[in-house]
């Protein structure tokens, strides 16, 4: 989940953090096919949410998964 500069074409995926305790809840972020999120394009709030989600994996969120964006 490293920072990576990605083109718009590469950002057809999302990195999804599902809640351990609230089904249907979670956080998702545009990423490339490897799960790399471009931190430079995130808003301040999105960056805070992303860093928080990474910190609480296993306590509040499952391990994140990379999913194609066009499936939902």
Residue pairs with C-beta under 8 A, 6 or more apart in sequence:
1 15
1 35
1 36
1 37
1 54
1 64
2 36
3 36
3 37
3 38
3 39
3 40
4 32
4 34
4 36
4 37
4 38
5 38
5 40
6 31
6 32
6 36
6 38
10 32
10 33
11 30
11 31
11 32
11 38
11 69
12 33
12 68
12 69
12 70
13 30
13 31
13 32
13 33
13 35
13 66
13 67
13 68
13 69
14 28
14 29
14 30
14 31
14 66
14 67
14 69
15 28
15 29
15 30
15 31
15 35
15 37
15 64
15 65
15 66
16 26
16 27
16 28
16 64
16 65
16 66
16 67
17 26
17 27
17 28
17 53
17 57
17 61
17 62
17 64
18 25
18 26
18 61
18 62
18 65
19 25
19 26
19 60
19 61
19 62
20 58
20 59
20 60
20 61
20 62
21 60
26 61
27 49
27 50
27 53
27 61
29 37
29 42
29 46
29 50
30 37
30 38
30 41
30 69
31 37
31 38
31 66
33 66
34 66
35 64
35 66
37 50
39 47
39 50
42 50
53 60
53 61
53 64
57 63
57 64
